[in-house]
Amino acid sequence: MRSCSTLLFSLLLVVSHALPQTVRQSTCGPPPAILQSTQPNIFSEQQEEWLGEAMADYIDREFRPVKNSEENAYVAAIGDRLLAALPPTKIKFHFALVESIDVNGFSLAGGRVYLTRKLVASAHNEDEVAGVIAHEMGHILSHQFAIETTADLHRLLGVTSVTDRADIYAKFQRLTDARLHDRNGTNGDSDENQDGADRVAVYAAAAAGYRPQAYAEFWDRSFFVGGKTGSRLGDFFQTTTPTQKRLRRIRGIIAELPVGCGAIAANTPPAFEHWHTLVLENQAAAAPSPSGPGASTATVQLTPPLHLEIERLRFSRDGLYILAQDESSIFVLSRSPFRHLFRFDAEHAFPADFTPDSKQIAFYNRDLHVELWSVAQQKLVSAHEVVAQEECLQTLLSPDGRTLICIAYPPASSDLKLLLIDVETGKVVFENSNWFQPSVQLEYSVYANLFTRSGVLPSAFSADGNTLLLGPAPERVAFDLRTRTPLKISGALTGNEFPISYCFLGNDKVLAIHGSNPMQSGVFTFPEGKRLQSIKLDLPFLDATTGAEHIITSGPHGPGVGVVDVNAAKYVLSSKSSAVDVIGGSFVSENVDGSIYLGKLGDRALVDGIRADMPLSPLPAAGSVTLSPDGRYLALSARTRGAVWDLATGRQIFLVRGFRSSWWTPEGKLFAEFSRIDKDHPTVVAELTLEPHSAKNMGYKLPEQAHLANDSLLEWTSQNKKAWTLTAYSPADLALKWTRNFPDGRPGYTTNDGDTDLIFSDLLQSPAAKAKLRGNPAIKGMADAVKQKAAGRLIEIVNAEDGTMRAQVIVEVPLTYQGVVGFNKIGDLLYLSTGDNRTIVYSIKTGTQLRQLFGTVVAADQSSQIVCTTNRRDEVIVSDRSGGELFHLAVGSPIRFVELRDHGTQLLILTADQIIRRYNIPVRFSQNELQSTASSAP
């Protein structure tokens, strides 16, 4: 496995274990010499632990922790067993499991060891896991990270010593920026470092009573080496791969062990089997209680919660059940009686389906984690982690959950590669390495959808789920998924006239759309491709229904979707919801309020149907969240629907369609901008009044490019390719507030947190910035002091009420930062959340960088200049204007919104479980202090 000192990861729940002070007697001889490194190292073991904390604070955000943090305890137990076989150390070790698509282990300074859940799931026994943990411990116990940091601090910053925790944090943050400019950096994954860690892995595993050969076997399997180790002749001709050389060296280290060192048989105790199953199934334990200084002073559950948009609805093939899927969950309903049965997590999941026998539900996620859930038992019955040798640009899961289809684009090939992988064993059961060479347009689409691995290439499953039709014509292929063998197709199914859009009608017919003349679309036999029927409808896209007689396409009258009766060649249903399914004469769709609707196709469908309410689903990152000035009302919008709640009771008082942005007036009225749906439903601004409850669209016609930003409607217009004008209107009546001209190009801009100011940003080397520097010696001096001109920014803070300039400053941003999002002015300080989990604090008066914080600014109080940042997914840190920490809390659920109130003395948090929590911050200000702080702002 590989070590990592600069990757980004998310919140890990860790378990600390002090190492034993004696080494167990062993027949394995002395420990590896690497544990007695003599390379320069300015860090003591305590200082190295602080360095590890800084690294963890920097990188712990991007990878999700496993759902059940108790699974970390077994990793720690393996670590303790290994540590007992190694020399004593004062380093405290922390072990954690994280989510990733990779089979990997990595480590940080100061005893932090991370394993991906897929690594544990891929292990055959405890010996293999122990070998990886021991390898990562080798990096730590040889002080690799401290040695590398020592060298870089001296080489890049001239630093030769460190002192306390704060000093180490500050110097590590400076080093992070310096490394971005460094073109001569060392490789922490060098052969020398890996070989040293491998020696520790083999020795520690064997001395602790594990089978050392398991480490080599796991390496071989995880990197698809196939047991090959090359040869000296192959080394000379450079035909031996690096992974083959590494495997050869690991086997050589194992061969050097004394006779009798290490176990002979694999170690698979029942406790390991139980833990391995827990890790593989990846089910959440009870939600952890908030950890931090004191309990919340008030907790309110939003009732009813905001329901997420249902993205998929499917009947089971026997018609008895229905599945509904949103961004976070899969719900299962019975059809008669029509009611919700159970729910399970499905975060980042691709579309789920019933298995062909209707007894189970199969789904997988972007990490290629596959689950099968029993409908009758209402529980998980199977879980697997698929490890693909190739990076899959697009994936599909067969409805029975047995086969993962992977479409890859190997770097050394000009052709797409098609693989069928057995989910249970991970073995490739079909491979076509030269499927076809994509066109330039298709290649672009493939890479544009790389992260989602979504449907760039068309595909269709038969109604019984046993047949797959895949790809564009003429490269289209078909498979019998029961035998995983290709099926021969012919006729129109291979012709260029029907290149992209198609779907199955039942099991033996395919509806295909003509490429140039949709009115010539038709129904064809499968697999012969003979025309059975012409469909004279212009259908832009197709999606099969569970029943064989209907298909889903775009709506006949604007947004949403329509259901077409194929035999009658006409629309029989129009739905504003994109999630619809049909079986026989029944259909299921989503209501405006998030409930599920079951009806009959026909004239009275919307009258005679029945509905089922859905339970709460974890809230993803919200589109817009605002709190009324008195803190009583919360406005929240997800992608397609929004709502307003009274936080005194938690009761929902408005349910509306999703809004793009919102703003509360000082009097407690809410303005919300609703995005355009179609030509008949343009972008509008609405006013919601709480007492008495009323809602109305504003009577004015919104300018085409205007958008609501805090208390203004802002409109950008361009006179030519270079000059721009920004106009601000009042959202109450569209009255003109001010205009501002930008003759040398449109700057980036963002809104400020805690007030209504606007922040503009120009590249220091842009014509606009150069023009503004002329005749302005104050900021010209700041610009001259910037060393990396490409990283310089001219920042302007503008009063949104009248458009006047409050302040100008030149700052130097990290090379990796782009745009303007993340800037906030708080008093006389400028905060920049850089996007790589750091916040840089500048003086607005001088542009000087004062300090850095880990995390992102999510709330600020302008009167006290208190700031709240989030680092890990459920963690908040409240700091004063000097950076001193006032409050640190982990709430146990992902954070979705934060606001500081009452001069920074109260913290309000909305979490993914749709609970509002309030906390008191231990700080008090006199009125004179507040006035003094406020007056220091520019």
FENBELSUL-V919275 format. One record per run of one state. SS is the DSSP state (a for helix, b for strand, c for the rest). FROM is the first residue (numbers start at 1). TO is the last residue. If there is no record, write none. Layout:
ss: {SS | SS}
from: {FROM | FROM}
to: {TO | TO}
This chain:
ss: {c | b | c | a | c | a | c | b | c | a | c | b | c | b | c | b | a | c | a | c | a | c | a | c | a | c | a | c | a | c | a | c | a | c | b | c | b | c | b | c | b | c | b | c | b | c | b | c | b | c | b | c | b | c | b | c | b | c | b | c | b | c | b | c | b | c | a | c | b | c | b | c | b | c | b | c | a | c | a | c | b | c | b | c | a | b | c | b | c | b | c | b | c | b | c | b | c | b | c | b | c | b | c | a | c | b | c | b | c | b | c | b | c | b | c | b | c | b | c | b | c | b | c | b | c | b | c | b | c | b | c | b | c | b | c | b | c | b | c | a | c | a | c | a | b | c | b | c | b | c | b | c | b | c | b | c | b | c | b | c | b | c | b | c | b | c | b | c | b | c | a | c}
from: {1 | 15 | 18 | 33 | 37 | 45 | 60 | 65 | 66 | 69 | 84 | 93 | 99 | 105 | 109 | 112 | 117 | 123 | 126 | 142 | 144 | 158 | 165 | 182 | 191 | 208 | 213 | 223 | 232 | 237 | 242 | 256 | 270 | 282 | 291 | 293 | 298 | 302 | 303 | 304 | 312 | 316 | 321 | 326 | 329 | 336 | 338 | 346 | 349 | 350 | 353 | 355 | 360 | 366 | 369 | 375 | 379 | 386 | 392 | 398 | 403 | 409 | 417 | 423 | 428 | 433 | 440 | 449 | 459 | 462 | 467 | 471 | 477 | 481 | 485 | 488 | 491 | 495 | 496 | 499 | 502 | 506 | 509 | 513 | 518 | 521 | 526 | 531 | 536 | 543 | 545 | 550 | 555 | 561 | 566 | 570 | 576 | 580 | 584 | 586 | 591 | 596 | 601 | 605 | 609 | 610 | 613 | 624 | 628 | 633 | 638 | 641 | 647 | 651 | 658 | 661 | 665 | 670 | 675 | 678 | 679 | 681 | 682 | 684 | 690 | 694 | 698 | 706 | 710 | 712 | 719 | 724 | 730 | 736 | 743 | 748 | 752 | 758 | 764 | 767 | 774 | 777 | 786 | 789 | 792 | 799 | 805 | 813 | 823 | 827 | 829 | 834 | 838 | 844 | 849 | 855 | 856 | 862 | 866 | 871 | 875 | 880 | 885 | 891 | 895 | 902 | 906 | 912 | 915 | 921 | 927 | 936}
to: {14 | 17 | 32 | 36 | 44 | 59 | 64 | 65 | 68 | 83 | 92 | 98 | 104 | 108 | 111 | 116 | 122 | 125 | 141 | 143 | 157 | 164 | 181 | 190 | 207 | 212 | 222 | 231 | 236 | 241 | 255 | 269 | 281 | 290 | 292 | 297 | 301 | 302 | 303 | 311 | 315 | 320 | 325 | 328 | 335 | 337 | 345 | 348 | 349 | 352 | 354 | 359 | 365 | 368 | 374 | 378 | 385 | 391 | 397 | 402 | 408 | 416 | 422 | 427 | 432 | 439 | 448 | 458 | 461 | 466 | 470 | 476 | 480 | 484 | 487 | 490 | 494 | 495 | 498 | 501 | 505 | 508 | 512 | 517 | 520 | 525 | 530 | 535 | 542 | 544 | 549 | 554 | 560 | 565 | 569 | 575 | 579 | 583 | 585 | 590 | 595 | 600 | 604 | 608 | 609 | 612 | 623 | 627 | 632 | 637 | 640 | 646 | 650 | 657 | 660 | 664 | 669 | 674 | 677 | 678 | 680 | 681 | 683 | 689 | 693 | 697 | 705 | 709 | 711 | 718 | 723 | 729 | 735 | 742 | 747 | 751 | 757 | 763 | 766 | 773 | 776 | 785 | 788 | 791 | 798 | 804 | 812 | 822 | 826 | 828 | 833 | 837 | 843 | 848 | 854 | 855 | 861 | 865 | 870 | 874 | 879 | 884 | 890 | 894 | 901 | 905 | 911 | 914 | 920 | 926 | 935 | 938}
